[in-house]
Amino acid sequence: MGTTEQIEVRRLGRDEARERLDALAAVLADCVAGGASVGYMEPFSHADARAVFEEYAREHEQGGRIILGAFLDGELVGTAQLVVAVPPNQPHRADVARVLVHRSARRRGIAQRLMTQLEHEARAEGKTLLVLDAVTGGDAARLYERDGWNTVGVIPDYALYPDGRPCDTTVFWKALDP
């Protein structure tokens, strides 16, 4: 990271998530264009990404999803989500979803900061167990392993890359101290 770069990671307010739909969509569209297996297939436009984040913003407004923003010198370059709407028999857990960093802002520790803030937000919500999945052997999976996440296992050909190639997926969990 350069000496002049300022990175801030924080929970977006409900209104702010709506106000930043285009920036959030730009991050998602860039990640899909870069080949990330994050649930969407090519072709995937900015309008497609905006529609996805409009739905996430609705869930955020209703309290079922927390959206984080990562800012580099004031520009939104990353996002991550915590899905807190869970079945009644699982009030102690949440799902980590859509940990995304624009390709132009990678290798600065932003994803790590997003994960740290997600854990903070989860604790604040009374969550003690987090789950997520990632492409086996990918950058995200390596980050989670370094960060102390536990591997449940690998599911072969579980998902597809945006170009249609299959990819294995590793499922992870992490217990949080209250």
Sequence and secondary structure as in RCSB ss.txt:
>XXXX:A:sequence
MGTTEQIEVRRLGRDEARERLDALAAVLADCVAGGASVGYMEPFSHADARAVFEEYAREHEQGGRIILGAFLDGE
LVGTAQLVVAVPPNQPHRADVARVLVHRSARRRGIAQRLMTQLEHEARAEGKTLLVLDAVTGGDAARLYERDGWN
TVGVIPDYALYPDGRPCDTTVFWKALDP
>XXXX:A:secstr
  TT  EEEEE  HHHHHHTHHHHHHHHHHHHHTT  SS  SS  HHHHHHHHHHHHHHHHTTSEEEEEEEETTE
EEEEEEEE    TT TTEEEEEEEEE GGG SSSHHHHHHHHHHHHHHHTT  EEEEEEETTSHHHHHHHHTT E
EEEEEEEEEE TTS EEEEEEEEEE   
